[in-house]
Amino acid sequence: ELEEEHGAEGGLLEDAKADSGKFTAAGSRKYIRDRLAAITFDREASEEKDLLHRYTLLLDREAKASKAVKDAAAALEARVYAHYGSLSAEEARNIVVGGKWLATVQADVTAELNRVTGTLTGRVRELAERYAEPLPVLAQNVDELQARVNAHLERMGFAWA
């Protein structure tokens, strides 16, 4: 929220963004350190100092939480690897075939079915537009237009047999 609120153009954290326009922990820490050094003796910058200190605390909490997530993921991965050794051949087959292979096949079949359905729908729509008028109506239109052309030709002096 701080990054969104104060990271926009003209915000207190605008210069903490990297060249890519995103906040990075290292870039933000360097900006905070430099900015605090610049406003250390400025009595009118108390609000900015408070914001920078609060942002530093949030960066620290985010870093700790990120490390905790990585540690938990590593512990979970270690437990999974340890459990693999105790699986029977049937359990391993069920995991691989039932859990992974069948899911992949099902996803592929569903994707192909959606593709074919979309193609067929488009083709049916195209045919419906093409054949929207029935043949007897088209034949009647042709007869009417042919009669008009023949009438024009007769007025011009051409006889149509």
N, C-alpha and C positions, 0 to 999 in steps of 0.2 A: 504494500500500500504506500509505503514511503517512496519507493522508487517511482510508482505511478504518479503520486501527488507532487513530488518535488523533482522528478527527473525530466519533466517536460521542459520545453523551451522557456528560459527565464527562471527555472526552478533552482533551488539551492543545490540540488544534486546533479544538475545538468552536465557539469564538467566531469562528473565521476564516471560517465559512460565511456566505453572503449570506442575505438574508431568505427567498429561495426554498429554502434548505436545501442549496444546492450551493456548491462552491468556485469562486471566480473569481480570476483572477490579480491583479487590482487590489485586490480585497477582502482576499485573503490577504496581499499585500505590505503593505498598510496595517496589518493586524492584527499582522503580524510586527514591523514597525517600531515600532508603539506598545507591543507587549508587550516587545520587547527594551529599549526606553527605560525601561519600568517595572521591569524586573528586572536592570538593568545592575549595580547594586551588591549584589545579593542573592547571597551565596555558596552558598546552598542550592539555587539554581535552575540549577546547571550542566547538569544533564540536560536541562532545558527549553531552555536556551540552545543546547545542541548540536543538539537536535531542530529548533529554529527555524532555525538556520544551515543544517543539512542540507536542510530543506524549502526554504529560499531558493535553495540551489544547484540543487535539483531543478526549481524553478520556472524558473530561468534556463535550464537545459538543455532544458526543455520548450518555452520560448519560442524558443530557437535552433532546435530541431528543427522546430517549427511553421513558423518563417520559412523554413527550408530546404525544407520540403515545398511551401510556397506558391511559392517561387522556382522549384523544379523543375517544378511544375505550370504556371507561367507560361512557362517555357522550352519545355516540351513543347507547350503551346498555340501558341506562336510558331512552332515547327517545323512543326506541323500546318498552320497557316495558310500558311506558306511553301510547303509541299508541295502544297497545293490548287492553286496556280497552275500547277504542272507536270503536273497530271493531264490525261489525254486525256478526251474526252467519253465514251468507252466505259468507262474506269476510273471516272469519276464516276458514271455510270449504274449500274455494278455495285455501287459502294459504297452508293448511295442505295437502289436497288431491292433488291439482294441482301442487303445488310447491315442496312438499317433497315426498309424498307417490308415486305419479306417476313417479317421477324422479328415486326413488329407485327401483321401479318395472321395469322401462325401463332399468336401469343399470343391474339389475339382469338377465332380459331376454336377453339382449345383451351379457352378460358374458356367459350365458348358451348356446346361439346360437353359439358363438365363440368356446366354448368347443366342442359342438356336431359337428360343421363344421370341426374342427381340427381332431377329432376322425374319422369322415367319410373320410376325405382326406387321412389320414394315412392308413385306411383300403383299400380304393380304390387303393392307391399306392401299397400296399402289394399284392392285388389281381392282379394288372396289371403286377407286377414282376413275380408272381407265374404262371400266364397264358400267358406270353409273347409269348411263342411258341404255335402255333395252334396244335390241336390234330392230324391232318394228318401228320404234320412234325414229331411229337413225334412218331407216329406209324411207319413212314418210318425209323426213327433212330433205333427203336426197331428191325425192320425187318433186317436192315443192321447189327446191332450188333449180332442178333441171328444167321445170316448166318455166320459171322466170328467165333462165338463160335462153331457152328456145324463143320465148316471147321477145326478148331483146334482139336476138338474131333475126327474127322475122321482120321486126321494125327496121332493122338495118338493111334488109333486102336479101338476107341469106335464108335459104330454105333448108330446114332440118328434116331429114327423112326419118 
